[in-house]
Amino acid sequence: MTNDHHNSDDPKSPLLLPVTDPPVEPSSSSSASCLVSLFTLKTVYVLLGPLLCAVVCLCVKFDGSVSSRNMLGVLAWVFAWWLTEAVPMPITSIAPLFLFPLFGIASADTVAHSYMDDVITLIIGSFILVLAVERYNVHRRLALNITLRFCGDPVNPPLLLLGICGTTFFVSMWMHNVACAVMMMPVATGILQRLPVGPTQQSSSTPVGNFCRAVVLGVTYAAPIGGMATLTGTGVNLILVAMWKSSFREAKPIGFNTWFFFGFPLALLIFLALWAILCLFYLSRGSSQALSAYLDKAHLKRELDLLGPMTFAEKMILAVFGMLIALWMTRSITDDIPGWGALFNGRVGDGTVSVMMATLLFIIPNMKQKGEKLMDWNECKKLQWNIILLIGAGFAIADGVQSSGLADKLSETLDFLEQVPYLAIAPAVCFMSAIITEVITSNDATATLLLPILIQMAKTMHVHPLILMVSGAIGSQFAFMLLTGTPTNIVGFTTGYIQMKDMIKTGLLLKIAGIAILSFLMPTLGKNPKAERWSRRAEALATCCATYTSAATANLFDRSPSIKMKGLFKSKPRTPVDIVRQTRDLLIYAERSPDSRESKREEKMAELCKNIRELKSILYGNSESEPVSEACAQLTQEFFRENTLKLLITCLPKLNLEARKDATQVVANLQRQQVQSRLIASDYLEANIDLMDILIAGYENTDMALHYGAMLRECIRHQTVARYVLESQHMKKFFDYIQLPNFDIAADAAATFKELLTRHKSTVAEFLSKNYDWFFAEYNSKLLESTNYITRRQAVKLLGDILLDRSNSAVMTKYVSSRDNLRILMNLLRESSKSIQIEAFHVFKLFAANQNKPADIVSILVANKSKLLRLFADFKTDKEDEQFEADKAQVVKEIAALETRA
């Protein structure tokens, strides 16, 4: 028995053991368990902060007021919690609100004012604008447009890599690094998924495998590099500006355009260095030939077309964003050209503009639904308050260091630094900051810790503070080597395309290049501060504006060509009813076999395509007008009066590609059109349900699969249609469609499969109850145990959605009572992919939480108890998630208690 138990603890042994009688181990008392749960490493970290503070307050002696000593103790407390993450970082960030008054450093009102400043309002307004960009997929359209232009024909790998990384660089200039990486990584991996090298084949050193590495590394690193270019691109830049303003109130503040003229050339040079490094390491001469068989513009064009034409909302978001950037850049230009801010006698700041533009989003309608605006408050619940609170903490700490007298004490202890050579200052500070930031996961926290110290070092060394502050702030963003450096590194690593050795090799060289570039550019900030006093605080940074000239920004979007009428005289405009009738006649004509004697066939097909485009224009509107509800109603009623929909679906293969896309959008829109408050499409489809057979079988046709798939998803919005598909023999085919070798078709089939199993809850519950055995047998064997990483990840996530839905409670109870199901889920918990592990956990917790576990389930869990507890001890999400931690704690508690029950 002892040997068996030992084997179960061996990390190399299988996760699941054969089901035998559970091993008997001595039970521990509840009080001992309670004590063990209290004395964890996390508890030690929590106590470390107050303990360090007490040691400083008792042992450190400063001449004069005790407030400087108390401030040092508070810094030790706060920094200890930040470094160990004993409590969530946002909570640590608000600790000064109670620590400063309790230790006599500042009053409650004074410290609270530090958490609301012009820089804070700048961040809040910017984050709201970013949420609007995300809401309407503007970032995705931008990414696809730019990447499409860099693809090349045939494929030019260095140019395509430059396009993907350059897009990430540009997007990151205007939104937070992590958000940018999370948005852009799916765009990049979506391109890579057409290649034969998957995420599980990390060790592949073929040209295709190397290109995959280069793309993922490029997106991972381009996000933080792009953030350096603008004031709002990363929290570190905002922390730098905030501390400059707080520490040197009489100095000229650093504005958006002031930073841009220094930050953009710096970021651009580092970005070009990144591109050169990736090309050198990963792109060989044979890359183009190897990739040409898998990558072309068609894939990117297809993704762009799926977004449809630009809506009014997207255009307005771009307009507001453009206005914001223009106002930022022109508020304060130079001393000779003061900018529009002079009209208000300097009372407005960048935060004023940011909040004003954000407010417009809650006023301008989005033209989608009556009364709906571009933004609503529910969307703003996603605001990144952790960054806002962290910057507020930076303000409070900077103020506290000054007001408590700690700044003077630190300055006195750093006299020896006055002898450091001037040219060595920037590289040394940047190198120190770049090393520290690899250990501290948050670049913002690194900057918050270092900048107050660097300010005092600058005073001691008699150099301009910005020499040290800028070097330290930029260096804190050079977290390129380790996973712990920054969340963007984790985003790239979890795709499975890169390994740690790739990050260390590329990141080290990029870090060295970044330090060298920064060291080269830092002297442009002004004259040698050793030769003269630095009392003119902000003039040096303004001097750098003259060093660079701004480049013209290219137009990234194609303007849709306007449709001009031919001929001088115009005929009477056709009504929607006329267009539908003519379209129906042309479809009947197209349905007939081609006859070579009919010379006008080509002309009639062109007229049919034109009519379909006009139908789409009526339903969606165009660049000149929005859709008219009355015209849409007339079109819809006539369309379903006769078999126009059936004709359109059967004739779709005979249309050209553009007409197929237009027809797909027409069919999709018609499913949502109401006539006299009734969805007449539902009635028509119920009477012509055999059309679903054509649409489902379309997945077997490579050219038609995506068009028919999009139509099918819109049709199953109607419950009667969804019920028919679920109960038909076609349902079993989806398990094969999802595993088709063509990634686009497989992904489309997976999307339809998910829609079928999640939209109509009562219908799905009835279907699963009746078809439980064959459905989950297929689901487990073909999806959850698939060799394809994407299939497994999507399948386990969908399984969680199904089982956690209250409508499927009976199905869930049956599923979690199966030993085979538990075996599959426990194996998924062992996956190398963190995404699959997390989704598998959400299903596994149902097994653990089941209060009526069958004996064989209990036996498996008890046999693997020690392994599971070890697994969950280090099991964390990339972002703090209180609900996840609570669920994990409950699962651990249930598993730990199983032995006693057994």
Disulfide bonds with the S-S distance in Angstrom:
none
